[in-house]
């Protein structure tokens, strides 16, 4: 798989399909997406778009503690036709590398509760209460890099 950083056009396409069309989210995009500090990561296989994620420093996230080295990961999505092949794990690993290269020492994410086992397998630990993001239960998780 090949990765492309700062590919918002590709990320937008994946996120519309997965989060809006498939999962029914209404408020998929926010001001973080257009901030120059946000890094959009897209994965490609044979020039075909596979999935995406985004990372950014914690000071961009509303209601989150600003700590030097703390970054936020999110919007991990893999198109349906590419699921079940480990691609999500590859996108997560590439996102961690990009965050570390940008100065991150820890990553936090607001996981859909159904996806928590996926993140636990990659070393993330849950903290805090279960919260709703629109109609889906989420919980914060973190990992030291």
C-alpha positions as CSV (number, residue, x, y, z in Angstrom):
1,X,0.0,0.0,0.0
2,X,1.1,3.5,-0.7
3,X,0.3,6.5,1.5
4,X,-0.3,10.1,0.6
5,X,-0.2,12.8,3.3
6,X,-2.4,15.9,3.1
7,X,-4.8,14.3,0.7
8,X,-8.1,15.9,1.9
9,X,-9.8,15.2,-1.4
10,X,-9.3,11.5,-1.1
11,X,-10.2,11.6,2.6
12,X,-13.4,13.5,1.9
13,X,-14.5,10.8,-0.6
14,X,-13.8,7.9,1.8
15,X,-15.4,9.7,4.8
16,X,-18.6,10.6,2.8
17,X,-19.0,7.0,1.7
18,X,-18.2,5.3,5.0
19,X,-19.4,7.7,7.7
20,X,-22.3,9.5,6.0
21,X,-23.7,7.1,3.5
22,X,-23.0,3.8,5.3
23,X,-23.1,4.8,9.0
24,X,-25.6,7.7,8.8
25,X,-23.5,10.5,10.4
26,X,-24.6,14.0,9.5
27,X,-21.8,16.2,10.9
28,X,-18.8,14.5,9.4
29,X,-16.6,17.5,8.6
30,X,-15.5,20.3,10.9
31,X,-13.1,23.2,11.1
32,X,-10.2,20.9,12.0
33,X,-10.3,19.5,8.4
34,X,-9.2,22.8,6.9
35,X,-6.5,23.7,9.6
36,X,-3.0,23.5,8.1
37,X,-1.8,21.6,11.2
38,X,-4.2,18.7,10.4
39,X,-2.6,15.8,8.4
40,X,-5.0,13.8,6.2
41,X,-3.6,10.4,5.3
42,X,-4.9,8.4,2.5
43,X,-4.0,4.8,1.5
44,X,-3.9,3.6,-2.1
45,X,-3.5,0.2,-3.7
46,X,-2.7,0.0,-7.4
47,X,-3.8,3.7,-7.6
48,X,-7.2,2.9,-6.1
49,X,-8.2,4.7,-3.0
50,X,-8.5,2.3,0.0
51,X,-9.0,4.4,3.2
52,X,-8.0,7.4,5.2
53,X,-7.4,8.9,8.6
54,X,-6.4,12.3,10.1
55,X,-4.1,13.4,12.9
56,X,-3.6,16.7,14.5
57,X,-2.1,18.3,17.7
58,X,-4.4,18.2,20.7
59,X,-4.8,22.0,20.9
60,X,-7.0,21.8,17.9
61,X,-9.5,19.6,19.6
62,X,-12.3,21.4,21.5
63,X,-12.6,20.3,25.2
64,X,-9.3,18.4,25.1
65,X,-6.3,19.1,27.3
66,X,-3.4,20.8,25.5
67,X,-0.3,18.9,26.3
68,X,3.0,19.1,24.4
69,X,3.4,16.0,22.3
70,X,-0.3,14.9,22.6
71,X,-1.9,14.3,19.2
72,X,-5.4,13.2,18.2
73,X,-6.1,10.5,15.7
74,X,-9.4,9.9,14.0
75,X,-11.6,9.4,11.0
76,X,-10.1,6.1,10.2
77,X,-12.2,4.6,7.5
78,X,-11.6,1.8,4.9
79,X,-13.9,1.4,1.9
80,X,-16.1,-1.7,2.1
81,X,-14.4,-3.5,-0.8
82,X,-11.0,-3.3,1.0
83,X,-12.0,-4.4,4.5
84,X,-10.7,-7.6,6.3
85,X,-7.2,-7.4,4.8
86,X,-5.4,-5.6,7.6
87,X,-5.5,-2.3,5.8
88,X,-7.0,-0.4,8.7
89,X,-4.1,-1.5,10.9
90,X,-1.6,-0.3,8.2
91,X,-3.4,3.1,8.0
92,X,-3.2,3.3,11.8
93,X,0.5,2.4,11.9
94,X,1.3,5.0,9.1
95,X,-0.7,7.6,11.0
96,X,1.3,6.9,14.2
97,X,4.6,7.2,12.2
98,X,3.4,10.6,10.7
99,X,2.4,11.9,14.1
100,X,5.7,10.8,15.7
101,X,7.6,12.5,12.9
102,X,5.6,15.6,13.6
103,X,6.5,15.5,17.3
104,X,3.8,13.4,18.9
105,X,4.8,11.4,22.0
106,X,1.2,10.1,22.6
107,X,-1.9,9.7,20.6
108,X,-5.5,9.9,21.8
109,X,-8.6,8.8,19.8
110,X,-12.4,8.8,20.3
111,X,-13.2,5.3,19.2
112,X,-16.6,3.9,18.3
113,X,-17.1,1.4,21.0
114,X,-17.6,-1.4,18.5
115,X,-14.0,-0.7,17.2
116,X,-12.3,-0.7,20.6
117,X,-10.9,-4.3,20.2
118,X,-9.2,-3.2,17.0
119,X,-7.4,-0.3,18.8
120,X,-6.6,-2.5,21.9
121,X,-4.8,-4.9,19.6
122,X,-2.6,-2.0,18.6
123,X,-1.8,-1.0,22.1
124,X,-4.5,1.6,23.0
125,X,-6.1,1.7,26.4
126,X,-9.6,3.1,27.1
127,X,-10.3,5.9,29.6
128,X,-13.2,8.0,30.6
129,X,-16.9,7.4,30.1
130,X,-18.8,6.2,27.1
131,X,-20.1,9.2,25.1
132,X,-22.4,9.6,22.1
133,X,-21.2,11.2,18.9
134,X,-24.4,11.7,17.1
135,X,-26.1,8.2,17.4
136,X,-23.0,6.1,18.1
137,X,-21.3,5.3,21.4
138,X,-17.6,6.3,21.6
139,X,-14.9,6.2,24.2
140,X,-11.5,7.9,24.5
141,X,-8.4,5.7,24.1
142,X,-4.7,6.5,24.2
143,X,-1.3,5.1,23.5
144,X,2.3,6.3,24.2
145,X,4.5,6.4,21.1
